[in-house]
Amino acid sequence: MSTTKFITYSSIFILFILVVGSCTSDFDEINRSQTGLTGDRFEEDLLLTRSLVYGALRYTEYQRAQQLYTQHYMQYYAVSVSYFPTDRYVTRNDWLTAYWREAYADFGMQCQQVIELTEGNVLKSNKTSIAKIWKVFIMHRITDFWGDVPYFEAFTGDITPAYTPQEEIYQDMLSVLKEEAVKLATPSTENFEAADVIYNGDRGLWIKFANSLRLRLAMRLSNVNPTLAQQHVSEVLAEDNLITNNTESAVLPYGKDFGNAIENVQPMSVLRNFNEYRMSNTLVDFLKDNNDPRLELFVEPTEGGEYEGLQNGLNPEQINVSDLANFSRDSNIISNQATPTGLMIYPEVLFLKAEAALRGWGTGSAQQFYEDGIKASIDYWNTIYTTLKNTLPAEEADALPNLAITDITISDYIAEPAVAYNSATGLDQIITQKWVALLNQGFEAYAEYRRTGFPKLNPIPNTNGESETGGTSLPIRVKYPAEEQTLNRIEYNIAIGRQGPDLPTTSVWWDIQ
């Protein structure tokens, strides 16, 4: 996105920050009447803004769920302090509970309130469609994390909602995306405009986002229901109205032009200041071994000028004797306060097209889409780097590395022996490059790993026997919040009776690898 486009959002962020209070953290919110529209629930524009900002995840839930679970699971980062156990595959219930509560009692509820305030009003039909598309984005992360979750009975005021089978959730989400993309093609009188901090009310871009998200979700079903997956993939590709370049990517912008309160802070920039992690050796070694030009974009060299990652899953004793000065931090490019958070970016769309072509579900060359995806990923991050260089205060801009990534640099990388496309290992290469491209989008990378088994990750030490999987295998879901066993005991028991034990070793429905 251009700086000019970002600036159009500033006024609504400032208004939003002044009007909307802090997020709900008490479970009491779930027990309130969720269908009664009280005075603080009448501003659908502000509700939508808040749902977008918080649904993309503020640093609190970003850290608890995306960073300390999915991004460490996917070995982008490794814990460098002794008091975070999830990198050792040990559950922290309070972190999962916080994410569950915020999703159901805060940003998910606010999105539902937008739907209830606008649905049935022909003048606001575009608002309804945008809110329904965003609700799918929120819910697909939730169901991919846990499996069966409250869906059809969520946000209704029922404090003991039934858990919907994930198969039914996916069928509905795909239908919603298809239907709302069609409805958005017809303009309505009212739109969100600047209240929409992702696309500024651009119906065309929301249609592309809905179609691209539908492609993502359809491909998720490639193993468990290939017939349904192919149906949706083929329809979306035939329509050919997807995100088509990096500027159309769905991202949440940050920086000085979008307000200065805590609600508008790039999550990774906050977490970087905590100094509780290092880059994982899995990612750093892959970048180094293949002469990947993203190495300097992603990784900060050590004090000795080396690029060295830290092993995931070290036990506290090993961490405590490690000299962290010998291990690389993330760069101030990917974790800059002005770097946007990616939600659905163009490189991912290209890798989805590559997989579709590989499976025979779409036209075009799998190799070409694969190579275009690599180019788009490097360009995505290189553009962010260039923008930071040109817009940050001089002192901050000068502290960034001086990089010169050219077309020749990219071509040489694509020709690297392990990168050059080979149809015999096509799926491995496509998903591995998608993994690199999805840095700081841990939810999606984690889902794709479980679906495909790629990329190849390193086993962690047994961590003194603490690991809930033994360390040799990655957790393939997370446990439900413990309070569900008492507050919603009957429905919880029905769900685990259908899905399997409430353990990190129980697969979600679409994960049959």
C-alpha positions, -999 to 999 in steps of 0.1 A, spaced: 0 0 0 12 35 -7 17 61 20 -10 82 4 -35 54 8 -25 49 44 -31 86 53 -67 83 43 -72 61 74 -58 85 100 -89 104 109 -110 74 116 -82 59 137 -80 90 158 -118 91 163 -118 54 169 -92 56 196 -110 85 214 -145 69 213 -139 32 218 -128 19 252 -104 -7 261 -110 -44 251 -132 -66 272 -112 -91 293 -138 -104 317 -158 -135 310 -188 -117 323 -191 -101 289 -201 -135 275 -229 -136 301 -244 -102 290 -273 -101 266 -255 -102 233 -285 -96 212 -297 -64 229 -282 -34 211 -274 -10 239 -263 25 234 -226 17 231 -234 -7 202 -250 16 176 -220 29 157 -214 2 131 -185 21 116 -166 22 149 -175 -13 157 -161 -25 123 -129 -5 128 -123 -20 162 -132 -55 149 -106 -51 121 -79 -38 144 -84 -62 172 -93 -91 149 -60 -87 131 -47 -91 167 -32 -64 190 1 -73 205 -15 -90 236 -34 -118 217 -8 -117 189 18 -127 214 -3 -152 234 -17 -171 203 1 -163 171 37 -157 184 41 -180 214 21 -208 197 20 -208 159 52 -188 151 73 -208 175 57 -240 164 65 -231 128 101 -223 138 102 -188 126 113 -178 161 127 -196 192 121 -188 228 152 -172 245 138 -171 281 131 -199 305 96 -189 314 78 -195 281 70 -232 277 50 -234 244 83 -236 224 88 -269 243 53 -280 233 38 -274 268 4 -258 270 -2 -225 287 -40 -225 294 -42 -188 303 -28 -177 269 -54 -198 250 -82 -186 273 -73 -150 266 -75 -155 228 -108 -175 231 -124 -148 253 -113 -119 230 -125 -137 199 -159 -145 213 -166 -116 236 -147 -88 219 -137 -85 182 -159 -114 170 -189 -101 189 -183 -66 175 -183 -80 140 -215 -98 147 -230 -66 160 -222 -48 127 -240 -76 109 -271 -72 131 -271 -34 128 -270 -35 90 -285 -68 77 -318 -63 60 -312 -27 53 -308 -24 15 -289 9 19 -263 -9 40 -260 -42 22 -223 -36 13 -216 -31 50 -232 -64 58 -212 -82 32 -179 -68 44 -187 -77 80 -197 -113 70 -164 -117 51 -144 -104 80 -163 -127 104 -152 -157 82 -116 -145 85 -119 -144 123 -136 -177 126 -114 -197 102 -84 -189 125 -104 -200 155 -116 -233 140 -81 -241 126 -66 -236 160 -91 -257 180 -112 -277 156 -149 -279 165 -158 -246 181 -190 -226 188 -201 -213 154 -238 -213 145 -247 -206 182 -219 -182 188 -226 -145 194 -263 -153 201 -264 -146 238 -264 -183 246 -237 -188 273 -235 -225 266 -234 -227 228 -230 -259 210 -197 -267 193 -203 -270 155 -184 -298 137 -155 -283 117 -168 -299 85 -200 -279 88 -181 -247 97 -160 -250 66 -190 -256 43 -207 -225 57 -176 -203 55 -171 -212 18 -207 -205 11 -206 -172 28 -176 -160 10 -191 -170 -24 -224 -154 -17 -211 -121 -2 -186 -116 -30 -216 -117 -54 -236 -93 -33 -207 -68 -31 -207 -64 -68 -239 -43 -64 -232 -10 -48 -253 2 -18 -258 37 -7 -237 34 25 -202 20 28 -176 20 56 -151 42 37 -124 54 61 -138 32 89 -125 2 69 -88 4 78 -79 -24 55 -94 -14 21 -110 20 28 -144 7 17 -133 -4 -17 -159 -30 -28 -137 -44 -56 -108 -51 -32 -131 -68 -7 -144 -90 -35 -108 -100 -43 -101 -106 -6 -132 -128 -3 -123 -148 -34 -87 -152 -23 -97 -163 12 -121 -187 -3 -92 -202 -24 -72 -205 9 -101 -223 27 -110 -245 -3 -74 -257 -5 -75 -266 32 -99 -294 23 -76 -309 -4 -70 -341 15 -102 -346 35 -127 -336 8 -109 -332 -26 -142 -330 -45 -155 -300 -26 -120 -285 -26 -117 -288 -63 -152 -274 -69 -145 -242 -50 -109 -238 -63 -120 -243 -99 -148 -218 -96 -126 -191 -80 -98 -196 -105 -123 -195 -135 -138 -163 -122 -102 -149 -120 -110 -120 -96 -83 -125 -69 -57 -103 -53 -34 -96 -83 -5 -76 -69 12 -67 -36 -7 -34 -33 -40 -53 -32 -29 -75 -3 -51 -74 28 -29 -58 54 -34 -37 86 -13 -5 84 6 10 113 28 40 119 26 77 128 -2 85 103 -27 61 120 -29 73 156 -5 69 185 -25 51 212 -18 15 222 -46 2 200 -26 10 169 8 -5 175 25 -30 152 25 -62 174 60 -74 165 75 -41 173 62 -44 208 73 -80 212 107 -72 199 113 -47 227 105 -75 252 137 -93 240 123 -128 248 130 -146 215 156 -151 187 152 -161 151 149 -199 148 179 -218 133 154 -236 111 145 -204 92 179 -188 93 197 -220 81 172 -223 52 178 -187 41 216 -190 44 219 -224 27 200 -212 -3 215 -177 -6 180 -163 0 180 -124 -5 154 -122 23 180 -132 49 190 -95 54 154 -84 52 143 -108 79 173 -113 102 196 -90 121 232 -101 123 247 -109 157 272 -86 174 299 -106 156 283 -99 122 270 -135 117 235 -147 110 228 -175 136 195 -189 147 186 -204 180 174 -240 183 137 -244 192 126 -262 223 156 -258 246 149 -266 282 153 -238 308 188 -249 319 201 -248 283 186 -213 277 200 -199 309 236 -208 299 232 -196 263 249 -164 253 221 -147 234 246 -122 219 256 -151 196 221 -155 182 203 -133 157 172 -111 164 146 -104 139 153 -73 118 139 -39 124 123 -43 90 99 -71 97 93 -59 132 92 -21 126 65 0 142 54 11 107 55 -23 90 19 -36 82 6 -69 94 -2 -92 65 -35 -110 66 -39 -122 30 -10 -113 8 -4 -116 -30 25 -141 -27 2 -166 -9 -24 -163 -37 3 -172 -63 14 -202 -42 -22 -214 -40 -24 -211 -78 8 -231 -81 -7 -259 -60 -39 -258 -79 -20 -261 -112 1 -290 -97 -31 -308 -88 -47 -302 -121 -74 -280 -106 -65 -249 -125 -49 -237 -157 -14 -223 -160 20 -236 -151 27 -246 -115 64 -237 -120 55 -202 -133 31 -195 -104 58 -209 -80 85 -186 -94 61 -156 -95 53 -163 -58 89 -161 -48 94 -129 -68 63 -114 -52 74 -123 -17 108 -108 -21 92 -77 -37 66 -75 -9 93 -72 18 117 -52 -3 89 -26 -9 83 -24 29 121 -19 34 122 8 7 92 26 22 107 25 57 140 39 43 121 68 26 96 76 54 111 70 88 129 98 106 165 100 93 181 85 125 158 54 123 162 51 85 200 52 87 199 24 113 184 0 87 208 -20 66 217 -8 31 203 -34 7 202 -37 -30 180 -65 -42 178 -66 -80 160 -87 -106 193 -105 -111 195 -113 -74 161 -128 -75 168 -148 -107 200 -162 -92 180 -173 -61 153 -190 -82 181 -209 -99 196 -222 -66 197 -261 -67 172 -265 -38 149 -237 -51 148 -244 -88 114 -260 -95 112 -298 -98 78 -313 -105 87 -344 -85 90 -324 -53 67 -296 -64 43 -296 -34 72 -296 -9 88 -266 -27 56 -247 -31 46 -250 6 82 -244 18 84 -211 -2 49 -202 11 62 -208 46 90 -183 40 66 -158 25 42 -161 54 67 -149 80 47 -133 109 15 -150 96 19 -180 119 -17 -191 120 -17 -197 82 17 -213 81 7 -237 110 -24 -247 92 -5 -254 60 21 -275 78 -6 -297 93 -23 -300 59 8 -309 39 36 -319 63 58 -291 48 82 -275 54 106 -299 70 110 -287 106 135 -297 132 126 -320 161 130 -303 195 148 -318 225 127 -338 248 130 -309 273 133 -330 304 103 -350 295 79 -320 296 69 -319 260 33 -330 255 42 -347 222 76 -361 232 93 -334 212 95 -356 181 63 -343 166 46 -309 165 13 -303 183 -14 -305 157 -40 -285 176 -43 -267 209 -64 -276 240 -97 -259 247 -96 -233 275 -99 -252 308 -129 -232 319 -149 -246 291 -149 -279 310 -170 -263 337 -188 -233 321 -199 -252 290 -193 -288 302 -221 -306 283 -212 -291 249 -175 -295 256 -180 -332 263 -201 -336 231 -174 -319 211 -145 -340 223 -166 -372 221 -170 -364 184 -136 -349 176 -113 -369 200 -95 -363 232 -87 -327 241 -50 -331 235 -24 -315 212 -20 -348 195 -57 -349 183 -61 -339 147 -87 -314 135 -111 -326 109 -93 -315 77 -59 -327 90 -57 -363 78 -20 -364 70 
